[in-house]
């Protein structure tokens, strides 16, 4: 390929709406497109020559109730055959972004592997979030601080889930979570920093949940997630994945990088449940999780 053709190829690469990067056989990044910079916030100088999956992009399996969390796993995509995965990636600003990641092996003229080309673009949860903002925002259904459903809306969704469960007893679960050590965060950095932490944690949860799940602000410091078609065997896996997503997230605050964790309580709905009994178990599980020192998950079945 002559220099002119190389320039054209680079122009095409930079114009693509998806992110593209190249990983060599040692796992180091040798190419990082403008699309990758835009989506992740990492510039070329942050990434080139580094072990991307270990040092930069922390992959977490996203949106599945059937699989456990997989963190920082270069084997997520095969280097020997085209493959796809849906993951969440931690961006430079600390937020997690749900993406569709595709991998294609790169070979020399003798068929020997020399690297892997990977492309990624935002996955449907982000699109769903934007549509929800457009459709529900004008009707006062969203929490103004975090953008998730407000108390009234998540309460209505919970009643609806219980009514549906009475007709068709498909399992569903409820998660309650709160940020650990919020009083200390308020004392050190103020309420505005707490609001920033609430937004980052809500973003991590939304990118770790499925589009069919519901997340809302239940109390001032407590949030509620409803997981349809999720049984007792799955809820611990989901909650642990969400806990790890928050643990790895970061909040940029006036030159500082803040980190936080969450306590999570969960329970599965029973045939005899009301909103009060279901929430009582979930909140009891949350209190137990908090008493364990935070950054824990407790599931109460009955």
Secondary structure, 3 states (H helix, E strand, C coil): CCHHHHHHHHHHHHHCCCEEEEEECCCEEEEECHHHHHHHCCCHHHHCCCEHHHHHCCEEECCCCCCCCCECCHHHCCCCCCEEEEEEEECCCCCEEEEEEEEEEEECCCCCEEEEEEEEEECHHHHHHHHHHHHHHHHCCECCCCCCECHHHHHHHHHHHHHHHHHCCCCEEEEEEEECCHHHHHHHHCHHHHHHHHHHHHHHHHHHCCCCCEEEECCCCCEEEEEECCCHHHHHHHHHHHHHHHHHCCEEECCEEECCCEEEEEEECCCCCCHHHHHHHHHHHHHHHHHCCCCCEEEECC
